[in-house]
Amino acid sequence: MAGKNNRRQEVRGILAQLERSGLTQREFAEREGISTSTLQYWLRRERLEREISGETALVAVTPTSPSTLVAVGFIIECGDLRIEVPRDASVEEWQRLREALAS
């Protein structure tokens, strides 16, 4: 069990290095000599563990301009993905967004 905890700490250290590096996942994986799929697996597992433990939180986003505040109900950001959801989005638009995210 101690070995498993050591490995988890090692992986978390690698993921922290990725975050600080400013490199893409592919660039970082190549630099570290690991496969991109392994790195992505570690990232997914870490994200899931944080969600399960309740460590995830919403992050405040500052609008880039006053017009953004009026036009956008809220913004979802995850890595390089940015989704701006209109304040007046219809039920159908929400359903399409949910379906797109699920695919």
N, C-alpha and C positions, 0 to 999 in steps of 0.2 A: 504493500500500500504506500510506503514511503517513496518508492520509485515512481509510482503514478503521480503523486503530488509533486515530486521534483520535475517530472516531465511537463506537468501542467504549468508550473512556474516558468520553465524554460520556454514553453510556447507563448505564454503571456509576455515574457520579455521580448521575444521575437516580434510579436504583434505590436508592442510598444515601440520598438525600433522602426517598424514599418510606418507607424503613425507619425513619428518624428522625422522620418527620412525625406518626405515630400516626393518620393518616387511612386510610380504606378505599381500595382501589384505585380505585374509581369517583370518590370525592371528590378524590383526588390527581390523577387523570387530568384531571378537569374543571378543577382549579386550574391545572394546567400546560398546558392546551390541547391535550392529546393524547387519542386514543381509548383506551378501556379495553382493547380488543382488542390494540392496539399494546403497551400496558404489559404485558399478560399474556404476549404473545409474547416481549418482552424478558426477563421473569422466567423463563419456561420455558427460553429459550436460555441464560441465565446459569446456571440450575440444572444444565442438561445439561452445559455447559462445565466446571462445577465437578466434577460427577460423573466426567466423562471424565478430568480432570486429577488426580483423587484429592484434591481440596480439601475434599470434604464429610466430615463427621465426625458421630459419634453425640453427642448432647447429654445430659448427666446430668439426670435429672428427680427432684426431691425429692418424695416422697409428701406429700400434704396432711394425712394422718392415719395413725396406725399401722395402722388397719384396711385402708387402701388397699394397704399393703405386703403384707398377707396375701392379700387378695382378687385383686390384679392381678399377673400375671406380668411385664408390662411395658406401657409406654404409648408409642404412636406419636403424635407431634404434628407437624403440617405446617400452618402458618398458623393458621386458625381451626378446623381439623379436629383432633379428639382421639379416638383409639381406645384403649380399655383392653382388653388381651388377658388373659383369665384364665390363671392359672398352670397350671390343669388343662384347658386347651382341647383338645378332641378333634381328630382328623385331619379329621373332617367340618366342624367349625367353622373350622379353618384354611382348608380348601378354599372354604367359603362366603365367608370374609373376602377371600381372594385374588380370587375371582370378582367380588365387590362392588367391590374396588379397581380391577379391570381394566376395569370398565364405565364 
